[in-house]
């Protein structure tokens, strides 16, 4: 029964590829936002601390689905005004772009706390040693803080990425033809919801297993020097 996909197999494969691209693009945006938010929250400047805290609190306090809808539909008037100002016939945000922004925004808010915890876990003496060697703030961040922070934050970021991978299903509500959208179309045509939702579940499970394997390799690589130093 599961093998009988009524000709929707290629569509599900295409939807899987869209899901992967959406997850990776949201991950890239979320990592940048999360790192920026963590640096703000650990800054010695009060305004930056307020900015980082406001971002993580505001975004985490609103469900991801609402962010998807707000970003997709809330930009209609803004883009219409911008198109009129630039003399363009039409300007709109695609479902893929809206989904990337929404999921990246949410991922970044949670990643902010992961990165912040990782930064605070680094002994202060390491930065003081960098200052004693005459390194500037940017070089201390790049050469001392970020490599150690990455190793500490990687498990938490991996868990967030697993959640992000499954949250891509939310983007189907604005018409992006990813796994869930194609599954819903197939269910409407074939009248076999169990079959196609089960196939979708196995696809998400497979993607999660691959992500877990990749994360394990990254954790092993990131911990190589640390393991040697502890031996």
Order of alpha helices (4+ residues) and beta strands (2+ residues): alpha-alpha-alpha-alpha-alpha-alpha-alpha-alpha-alpha-alpha-alpha
